[in-house]
Amino acid sequence: DAGVIQSPRHEVTEMGQEVTLRCKPISGHDYLFWYRQTMMRGLELLIYFNNNVPIDDSGMPEDRFSAKMPNASFSTLKIQPSEPRDSAVYFCASSGGGVRTDTQYFGPGTRLTVL
Amino acid sequence: QKEVEQDPGPLSVPEGAIVSLNCTYSNSAFQYFMWYRQYSRKGPELLMYTYSSGNKEDGRFTAQVDKSSKYISLFIRDSQPSDSATYLCAMSGNAGNMLTFGGGTRLMVKP
């Protein structure tokens, strides 16, 4: 089992640029979560999907952030335009497939630096 | 005040020590309690999962939940340098979909 796959692992960009983070969940899982982790705020849930449909996006900080899940095996988190305060580690997690949805499996994360 | 509070540490102990990690919470709707372990530059991984109050043991790890006090603990016996990581508590309610995480406690076990 490959686990949750995220790309890129590291991203350095300049303020104002568009950033796209990608996630492939574990096959058979029907829940997908996007989190952001910083030293100051810890691990924060941004948005989660069930069967490719966004269920709760109340954690998305502002309109600059958007997330899509076009199919069961792929999701993107986009930041446009990016700002230095968006610098963080972004994690994707998946769950489901008959297991309780709070048993989440995390990817390795994307470390984003916005200069 | 955060829904889940966790001492950030760092907590430094010698190898072989018993480690106690704790979280307090305010939301009485939480029913399911988890501990995740996160190594440096890695994603969190589920370590222990418990429902409601009581104890659960898995090898060197014991999770305790006291819902009356809104307090959960993770004990690590015979701690090893490989246990050095950040430990995050997490909780969910009946819906089970969304987790609320503590800020994490960084643990260092010195040989």
Interface residues (C-beta under 8 A of the other chain):
Chain A: V4 Y31 G42 L43 L45 Y48 N50 I55 D56 F91 A93 R100 T101 D102 T103 Q104 Y105 F106 G107 P108 G109 R111
Chain B: Y32 M34 Y36 R41 K42 G43 P44 E45 L46 Y49 L88 A90 S92 G96 N97 M98 L99 F101 G102 G103 G104
